Amino acid sequence: MDFELHSQDNGQRNFQYSFYPGSGKSQYDLNLAMSVLSKETAEELAARVCHYHNIPCFVKADISVKLREFKEKERINYEDCHGMSMIDWIREHPEMIGKVSKCVADKYEHSWMQHSKPTSTNLKDFSQSYHYLIHSSAMMILLELEKKYQQVITRMMKNRRYLMNNLQEKQQMEMSRVCEHVGFAYTQEDVLQITARHVDEMERLESQCRENYQKISGDQRTKFRQAVTRLADEMRQGGDEFTPDSAAYANIKQLIEEAEENLRQNPHQQLFGATTDSNGSDTSRGDDVISPTSSRVGSSPSGSLGGAGGSDGMVYMEESFTVNLGNQLKTMHNLRLLVTDTLNYCRYADVREMEAQRFQTVMSLYSDSLSAVVLFTDNQLDYSIGIEQELANICRSTNEFHFDSLSTQLEQVKQSVREMKKSTNQQKNDGSSDDSEKNTSNENKNSNSTTSVKMNEGDLFVTRHSNLSQVHIVFHVVADTSNLKSKTSQSSVNSRHPIYHGLRHALKLASDYEIKTLTIPLLLAHEVNDDMTSQWCTRRAELVMKWMKGFMIEMASWDGGVSRNLQFVLPPGISEQCFDAIRSILPEVYRTTSTRNLTPRGGAVSRISR
């Protein structure tokens, strides 16, 4: 650059040092010309100077300290003066701003990894590379890298909860002490000031946690995608053979070592470090998982239909069926009725089972055998309470390398809803007066500026995920969940209800996009309450089963009759008697495939299907 050519200061400085070699001897003065831009350390320079001038060795340590302090001080002064000179030069030559900014950007791009251009920014290139690697011998090294990154994120989220709980307890203790002495040691104004300070502290901590999470997760995503693309390119060039001595493999091993080093660090030295077990798992959760081979596991039920949906002392119940649907061309489907938390299909059970679940999920991620789950959400789309908040926490507990994060996808949905409502309002007001058009435009501006977006009951939106345990897609059906669980909903929920159309749209999307496994809350609720009696549950389950039967028969005309797995989920807290009643209804609604023993006495047993 022109400025560098005209720069006069080259960083040369004069270092002066005085010392007494011993008592009764005269003082020695050392004048040394040196460059503060030199990469030579102060210790090396002091050793050379002492050797050349025969300076006693006991003086070398003091010279090293003085040299280091002098060089650091003069280097800072040089950079300050150099920076101010560049600013003055830019002010004199404003036409050079573009050239300077491009030069700085190029230096950052070639010097810092986080500013460098990714190997491939195309999602299609990355997805093809990942699908290629996950079905090759490189699968295990990729799963190991994902596991280490997941442990780092889990550690971060655990420490976030620890810091938040610790701050809340501290603030509660302080506020309790203040409230006890109001009127004596504290006034009402003091209470208001302390409350405001508590809110500021909590918001500051949340902001700090959020920024650190975005930084680390974004860095992991960039490195993972680059590593996958590079390794796939090397394997294609090497004849589809995986060589552990390749540069891409060494890069992945280095990323794994960096993640392990992060996990070995003292968690209390950083903002996000938390004590974890040896596997880095989140021990704060004790979620139980249904055994896929056992139909009833656990102790005896409490007998109360609206009991705690939970965990301890609950009986896990499940039953599997095979049905044939269709009049002339019959299609076979597998149905599964079970009692569990719907989000068990999203969260990982524990570290021991995570690898097996992760292996099964990634093998079918880019395939024609996808899995989906239906969740009922409110119309606010804020995901701050209830099952929506729990889903958001599950998505944040592991990094998303393939698709946008849940929060980003929700923002895209909100933006689409705003645009649709704006377009609808414009169509309704076509041909109206100028005043009404102005009012409409003002309303549209106000609606776009607000963050609250409301959807109608029965509306459906879809989010894609690669970091959940057993599903790739989540169908979010907007519903009034409190009304669906009330006694009055027994008569209002029918084939004209918006939920009916929302579920039909979910089945239509499952048919269009090769979704072979679909999980549906059979009672249109994720938890039970006192209004949901045994009779209420039985009637609701029969209604939804008939809905789904009609959808599946209609689905055969959409895709030509593809066999699918349909899982009907009952919320935790359902009694065993209620489960048996619902189980007895399913064969009556569907035409199930059963077996009959044709050997009345001894001998070989033969079975035919009817």
HELIX and SHEET records of a PDB file:
HELIX    1   1 ASP A    2  HIS A    6  1                                   5    
HELIX    2   2 ALA A   42  TYR A   52  1                                  11    
HELIX    3   3 CYS A   57  VAL A   59  5                                   3    
HELIX    4   4 LYS A   60  GLU A   92  1                                  33    
HELIX    5   5 PRO A   94  MET A   96  5                                   3    
HELIX    6   6 ILE A   97  SER A  111  1                                  15    
HELIX    7   7 MET A  113  HIS A  115  5                                   3    
HELIX    8   8 LEU A  123  ILE A  134  1                                  12    
HELIX    9   9 MET A  139  GLU A  180  1                                  42    
HELIX   10  10 GLN A  188  GLN A  237  1                                  50    
HELIX   11  11 ALA A  247  ARG A  264  1                                  18    
HELIX   12  12 PRO A  267  GLN A  269  5                                   3    
HELIX   13  13 THR A  342  TYR A  345  5                                   4    
HELIX   14  14 VAL A  351  MET A  363  1                                  13    
HELIX   15  15 GLY A  386  SER A  397  1                                  12    
HELIX   16  16 LEU A  406  LYS A  428  1                                  23    
HELIX   17  17 ASP A  434  SER A  449  1                                  16    
HELIX   18  18 THR A  481  LEU A  484  1                                   4    
HELIX   19  19 SER A  489  SER A  492  1                                   4    
HELIX   20  20 PRO A  498  ASP A  512  1                                  15    
HELIX   21  21 SER A  534  ASP A  559  1                                  26    
HELIX   22  22 GLU A  576  VAL A  589  1                                  14    
SHEET    1   A 2 GLN A  12  PHE A  19  0                                        
SHEET    2   A 2 TYR A  28  SER A  35 -1                                        
SHEET    1   B 8 ARG A 296  VAL A 297  0                                        
SHEET    2   B 8 TYR A 316  LEU A 325 -1                                        
SHEET    3   B 8 THR A 331  VAL A 339 -1                                        
SHEET    4   B 8 ASN A 565  LEU A 570  1                                        
SHEET    5   B 8 ILE A 515  PRO A 521  1                                        
SHEET    6   B 8 LEU A 370  THR A 377  1                                        
SHEET    7   B 8 ILE A 473  VAL A 478  1                                        
SHEET    8   B 8 LEU A 460  ARG A 464 -1                                        
SHEET    1   C 2 THR A 595  ASN A 597  0                                        
SHEET    2   C 2 ARG A 607  SER A 609 -1                                        
END                                                                             
